[in-house]
Amino acid sequence: MMANSNVNSKTDYWVAETVSLLTLSLLQGVGYWTIRSIALSGLGFKQILKAESNAEFINYLLQSKCKNTSQIANQIGENWLQKRDELWKQGVKLYHNLDAQGIKVIHFGQEDFPQTLREIADPPKWLFVQGNISILHKPALAIVGTRKPSEDGIFLANYVGACLQYFNAVTVSGLALGIDQIVHKKSIRAKVPTIAFIGTGILQNYPAGSEKLRQDICEHGGAIVSEYLPNQSYSAENFVNRNRLQAGLAEVVIPIEWKVKSGTAHTVNFANKAKKMIVCLRLPDWAEAHEELILAKKLDAEIFTLPGDEQLFINVIKQRLKKQTSNFSLQEQNIKVITKDFQTTEQKLDQQSYEQLKLF
């Protein structure tokens, strides 16, 4: 009985932290970077919202190195407590809106946060996940590339897609037009769960026209993942930062059709720094002076010719993924327990009105 009480207490804490995060995000001038700074400072989101005065709240923001304190102070005015309670109600409403769409939030401090992302140089402090959370704990293969692929790029992406059933791993990509969407679609066809790390908030429809693919990904055991605030729009900076998560979750990264100055290059560089396996592909008629081959050799990447080296290509990747598989076996047991508890908590929350999810 004591153990169950302890687990429920932990889960209630993280639900409150999630609603507090969402509440803070509703304040103008408080964006992703401010909330991330709060998390990095060691302050709890609910701890900050429990401030009893305007001055105490602003002081918390100053401790977390927030740069917009004057703008925020003007917005909340003198009656901080009234403003806070109004925002909290909106935060609870947003929480239930996300939940109704199958979107959960997992925090860095929770046991079900993916270990591979804990270990990267600049880990996310939270993740918004729509779909199957458990696949974040599976061996993963990231396949990324240009938004405007040539015939060569399309051929190689489709060829890799035809090999996916042999790897016993989930795929990771970025939902972008071009190579990324080919990867997601080929994964679904091969009955391989696929993860889309997006560079916007999880409620944003980007790229336009991707709604059906997002739905298909979730319906076939995959997930849409973002570290950005729910309604946050896209930016070049967001996509670059997103790329570290693609490389971080995967044990093997396969770039398809890329240049030294590109989004794919950022993912490859993150993978290289994290000592992930980088696999580059070529067609039989490519010259040795081909730009991708030059880049691959500089990175000491594994290079395979397709068609021709497909069996070696499959075996090398399978061998590398075994390393990640062994690390996940114990984690999977823990996730089953956590997921069961999470579902119980959600049932409890479904019975609560918005007003019953209290700040105090």
Secondary structure as UniProt FT lines:
FT   HELIX           2..25
FT   TURN            28..29
FT   HELIX           32..41
FT   HELIX           45..49
FT   HELIX           54..63
FT   TURN            64..65
FT   HELIX           69..76
FT   HELIX           80..100
FT   TURN            101..102
FT   STRAND          103..107
FT   TURN            108..109
FT   TURN            111..112
FT   HELIX           115..118
FT   STRAND          126..131
FT   HELIX           133..137
FT   STRAND          140..145
FT   HELIX           151..163
FT   HELIX           164..166
FT   STRAND          170..173
FT   TURN            177..178
FT   HELIX           179..189
FT   TURN            190..191
FT   STRAND          194..197
FT   TURN            202..203
FT   TURN            208..209
FT   HELIX           211..219
FT   TURN            220..221
FT   STRAND          223..226
FT   TURN            230..231
FT   HELIX           236..249
FT   STRAND          252..256
FT   HELIX           263..273
FT   TURN            274..275
FT   STRAND          277..282
FT   TURN            284..285
FT   TURN            288..289
FT   HELIX           291..298
FT   TURN            299..300
FT   STRAND          302..305
FT   TURN            306..308
FT   HELIX           310..350
FT   HELIX           354..356
//
